[in-house]
């Protein structure tokens, strides 16, 4: 009985090896697919207010919409005093339809919900020096309209 389990394991191992070999040989046109891809999550949700009207940046071939967004956390000390801490986020959008909607309709002070992923990179400043950046790459933006008086 034990020897039959060992044979089954060896056969399963050979089948797995053959599947990986077939996958590698069939993708001769492109890069070889890894045997196992690990699942990861990079998901951000923000609800806050727009800090300034969005700007169109990037090149004509690769335009992006960029805007700042504020979120805050409230703290209460034991003395009863409240403190509100504001965090500022840089939001970027590459998606053509969403990008144009943001540039057309989003305004300073408007409340929005942003869903996206956090990105890190480097950009060249006006002085020519490289600097690190952190931004939220928006996948979806929900606009909240307030009553105007």
C-alpha positions as YAML, in Angstrom:
chain: A
units: angstrom
residues:
- id: 1
  name: UNK
  ca: [0.00, 0.00, 0.00]
- id: 2
  name: UNK
  ca: [2.81, 2.40, 0.90]
- id: 3
  name: UNK
  ca: [4.67, 1.60, -2.33]
- id: 4
  name: UNK
  ca: [1.54, 2.35, -4.40]
- id: 5
  name: UNK
  ca: [1.30, 5.81, -2.77]
- id: 6
  name: UNK
  ca: [4.95, 6.49, -3.59]
- id: 7
  name: UNK
  ca: [4.38, 5.50, -7.22]
- id: 8
  name: UNK
  ca: [1.31, 7.80, -7.39]
- id: 9
  name: UNK
  ca: [3.36, 10.68, -5.96]
- id: 10
  name: UNK
  ca: [6.14, 10.04, -8.47]
- id: 11
  name: UNK
  ca: [3.62, 9.95, -11.32]
- id: 12
  name: UNK
  ca: [1.99, 13.18, -10.10]
- id: 13
  name: UNK
  ca: [5.43, 14.76, -9.90]
- id: 14
  name: UNK
  ca: [6.23, 13.67, -13.46]
- id: 15
  name: UNK
  ca: [2.92, 15.04, -14.74]
- id: 16
  name: UNK
  ca: [3.59, 18.38, -13.02]
- id: 17
  name: UNK
  ca: [7.10, 18.50, -14.50]
- id: 18
  name: UNK
  ca: [5.71, 17.66, -17.97]
- id: 19
  name: UNK
  ca: [3.05, 20.40, -17.67]
- id: 20
  name: UNK
  ca: [5.71, 22.96, -16.78]
- id: 21
  name: UNK
  ca: [7.91, 21.76, -19.65]
- id: 22
  name: UNK
  ca: [5.01, 22.02, -22.12]
- id: 23
  name: UNK
  ca: [4.14, 25.49, -20.81]
- id: 24
  name: UNK
  ca: [7.74, 26.63, -21.22]
- id: 25
  name: UNK
  ca: [8.10, 25.19, -24.73]
- id: 26
  name: UNK
  ca: [4.72, 26.52, -25.94]
- id: 27
  name: UNK
  ca: [5.58, 30.07, -24.95]
- id: 28
  name: UNK
  ca: [8.62, 30.29, -27.19]
- id: 29
  name: UNK
  ca: [7.06, 33.40, -28.74]
- id: 30
  name: UNK
  ca: [7.17, 35.35, -25.47]
- id: 31
  name: UNK
  ca: [8.60, 35.24, -21.96]
- id: 32
  name: UNK
  ca: [8.41, 31.97, -20.04]
- id: 33
  name: UNK
  ca: [5.53, 31.91, -17.58]
- id: 34
  name: UNK
  ca: [6.61, 31.19, -14.00]
- id: 35
  name: UNK
  ca: [5.54, 27.82, -12.63]
- id: 36
  name: UNK
  ca: [3.59, 29.54, -9.84]
- id: 37
  name: UNK
  ca: [2.33, 33.12, -9.60]
- id: 38
  name: UNK
  ca: [1.71, 34.38, -6.10]
- id: 39
  name: UNK
  ca: [-1.43, 36.47, -5.45]
- id: 40
  name: UNK
  ca: [-0.86, 39.91, -3.93]
- id: 41
  name: UNK
  ca: [-3.11, 42.83, -3.04]
- id: 42
  name: UNK
  ca: [-2.43, 46.54, -3.46]
- id: 43
  name: UNK
  ca: [-5.76, 48.26, -2.84]
- id: 44
  name: UNK
  ca: [-6.45, 51.74, -1.45]
- id: 45
  name: UNK
  ca: [-9.75, 53.45, -0.67]
- id: 46
  name: UNK
  ca: [-9.92, 57.12, 0.26]
- id: 47
  name: UNK
  ca: [-12.87, 59.32, 1.16]
- id: 48
  name: UNK
  ca: [-12.09, 62.99, 1.49]
- id: 49
  name: UNK
  ca: [-12.00, 66.39, -0.18]
- id: 50
  name: UNK
  ca: [-10.13, 67.61, -3.26]
- id: 51
  name: UNK
  ca: [-7.36, 70.06, -2.35]
- id: 52
  name: UNK
  ca: [-7.06, 71.86, -5.72]
- id: 53
  name: UNK
  ca: [-8.60, 71.67, -9.19]
- id: 54
  name: UNK
  ca: [-7.12, 68.71, -11.13]
- id: 55
  name: UNK
  ca: [-4.30, 69.36, -13.59]
- id: 56
  name: UNK
  ca: [-3.44, 67.62, -16.84]
- id: 57
  name: UNK
  ca: [0.16, 66.46, -16.82]
- id: 58
  name: UNK
  ca: [2.34, 64.03, -18.73]
- id: 59
  name: UNK
  ca: [2.85, 64.10, -22.48]
- id: 60
  name: UNK
  ca: [0.41, 64.29, -25.40]
- id: 61
  name: UNK
  ca: [0.86, 60.54, -25.92]
- id: 62
  name: UNK
  ca: [0.55, 59.67, -22.22]
- id: 63
  name: UNK
  ca: [-1.57, 62.30, -20.43]
- id: 64
  name: UNK
  ca: [-2.58, 61.91, -16.78]
- id: 65
  name: UNK
  ca: [-4.92, 63.76, -14.44]
- id: 66
  name: UNK
  ca: [-3.38, 64.75, -11.10]
- id: 67
  name: UNK
  ca: [-5.07, 66.17, -8.01]
- id: 68
  name: UNK
  ca: [-4.48, 66.38, -4.27]
- id: 69
  name: UNK
  ca: [-6.87, 64.97, -1.75]
- id: 70
  name: UNK
  ca: [-7.18, 65.46, 2.01]
- id: 71
  name: UNK
  ca: [-8.30, 62.88, 4.55]
- id: 72
  name: UNK
  ca: [-8.24, 63.32, 8.30]
- id: 73
  name: UNK
  ca: [-8.27, 61.40, 11.55]
- id: 74
  name: UNK
  ca: [-9.80, 62.67, 14.78]
- id: 75
  name: UNK
  ca: [-8.18, 62.07, 18.15]
- id: 76
  name: UNK
  ca: [-9.43, 62.84, 21.63]
- id: 77
  name: UNK
  ca: [-6.98, 63.31, 24.46]
- id: 78
  name: UNK
  ca: [-7.76, 62.19, 28.02]
- id: 79
  name: UNK
  ca: [-8.21, 65.88, 28.88]
- id: 80
  name: UNK
  ca: [-11.14, 65.96, 26.46]
- id: 81
  name: UNK
  ca: [-9.34, 68.09, 23.87]
- id: 82
  name: UNK
  ca: [-9.81, 67.10, 20.21]
- id: 83
  name: UNK
  ca: [-7.09, 66.98, 17.60]
- id: 84
  name: UNK
  ca: [-7.68, 66.55, 13.88]
- id: 85
  name: UNK
  ca: [-4.75, 65.33, 11.81]
- id: 86
  name: UNK
  ca: [-4.92, 65.88, 8.04]
- id: 87
  name: UNK
  ca: [-3.14, 63.65, 5.54]
- id: 88
  name: UNK
  ca: [-2.58, 64.79, 1.94]
- id: 89
  name: UNK
  ca: [-2.59, 62.31, -0.93]
- id: 90
  name: UNK
  ca: [-1.48, 62.73, -4.54]
- id: 91
  name: UNK
  ca: [-4.00, 61.03, -6.84]
- id: 92
  name: UNK
  ca: [-3.17, 60.24, -10.48]
- id: 93
  name: UNK
  ca: [-5.39, 58.80, -13.19]
- id: 94
  name: UNK
  ca: [-4.29, 57.17, -16.46]
- id: 95
  name: UNK
  ca: [-7.65, 55.71, -17.58]
- id: 96
  name: UNK
  ca: [-8.83, 57.79, -20.58]
- id: 97
  name: UNK
  ca: [-12.57, 58.07, -19.80]
- id: 98
  name: UNK
  ca: [-12.08, 58.60, -16.08]
- id: 99
  name: UNK
  ca: [-9.19, 61.03, -16.67]
- id: 100
  name: UNK
  ca: [-11.34, 63.28, -18.89]
- id: 101
  name: UNK
  ca: [-14.24, 63.17, -16.41]
- id: 102
  name: UNK
  ca: [-11.92, 64.18, -13.58]
- id: 103
  name: UNK
  ca: [-10.44, 67.06, -15.58]
- id: 104
  name: UNK
  ca: [-13.89, 68.30, -16.63]
- id: 105
  name: UNK
  ca: [-16.02, 67.93, -13.50]
- id: 106
  name: UNK
  ca: [-13.87, 67.58, -10.37]
- id: 107
  name: UNK
  ca: [-13.37, 70.83, -8.43]
- id: 108
  name: UNK
  ca: [-11.48, 72.03, -5.36]
- id: 109
  name: UNK
  ca: [-13.32, 71.26, -2.10]
- id: 110
  name: UNK
  ca: [-15.50, 68.55, -3.63]
- id: 111
  name: UNK
  ca: [-15.97, 65.36, -1.63]
- id: 112
  name: UNK
  ca: [-14.82, 62.22, -3.49]
- id: 113
  name: UNK
  ca: [-14.26, 58.51, -2.95]
- id: 114
  name: UNK
  ca: [-11.17, 57.13, -4.71]
- id: 115
  name: UNK
  ca: [-10.41, 53.46, -5.22]
- id: 116
  name: UNK
  ca: [-7.01, 52.54, -6.59]
- id: 117
  name: UNK
  ca: [-3.53, 51.29, -5.77]
- id: 118
  name: UNK
  ca: [-0.50, 52.88, -4.18]
- id: 119
  name: UNK
  ca: [2.44, 53.54, -6.48]
- id: 120
  name: UNK
  ca: [6.02, 54.62, -5.88]
- id: 121
  name: UNK
  ca: [8.33, 56.20, -8.39]
- id: 122
  name: UNK
  ca: [10.75, 58.96, -9.22]
- id: 123
  name: UNK
  ca: [10.20, 62.17, -11.15]
- id: 124
  name: UNK
  ca: [12.57, 64.85, -12.31]
- id: 125
  name: UNK
  ca: [11.87, 68.17, -10.58]
- id: 126
  name: UNK
  ca: [12.04, 71.62, -12.16]
- id: 127
  name: UNK
  ca: [15.62, 71.86, -10.91]
- id: 128
  name: UNK
  ca: [16.55, 68.66, -12.78]
- id: 129
  name: UNK
  ca: [17.02, 66.56, -9.62]
- id: 130
  name: UNK
  ca: [15.34, 63.18, -9.18]
- id: 131
  name: UNK
  ca: [12.94, 62.89, -6.26]
- id: 132
  name: UNK
  ca: [10.84, 60.05, -4.89]
- id: 133
  name: UNK
  ca: [7.07, 60.15, -5.23]
- id: 134
  name: UNK
  ca: [4.15, 58.29, -3.75]
- id: 135
  name: UNK
  ca: [0.74, 58.46, -5.39]
- id: 136
  name: UNK
  ca: [-2.60, 56.72, -5.57]
- id: 137
  name: UNK
  ca: [-3.30, 55.45, -9.11]
- id: 138
  name: UNK
  ca: [-7.08, 55.83, -9.34]
- id: 139
  name: UNK
  ca: [-9.13, 52.98, -10.79]
- id: 140
  name: UNK
  ca: [-12.48, 54.54, -9.88]
- id: 141
  name: UNK
  ca: [-13.60, 57.93, -8.55]
- id: 142
  name: UNK
  ca: [-17.06, 58.62, -7.15]
- id: 143
  name: UNK
  ca: [-18.10, 62.27, -7.07]
- id: 144
  name: UNK
  ca: [-20.29, 63.56, -4.22]
- id: 145
  name: UNK
  ca: [-22.29, 66.65, -5.10]
- id: 146
  name: UNK
  ca: [-23.44, 69.01, -2.40]
- id: 147
  name: UNK
  ca: [-26.45, 71.30, -2.53]
- id: 148
  name: UNK
  ca: [-25.51, 74.76, -3.68]
- id: 149
  name: UNK
  ca: [-27.26, 77.62, -1.91]
...
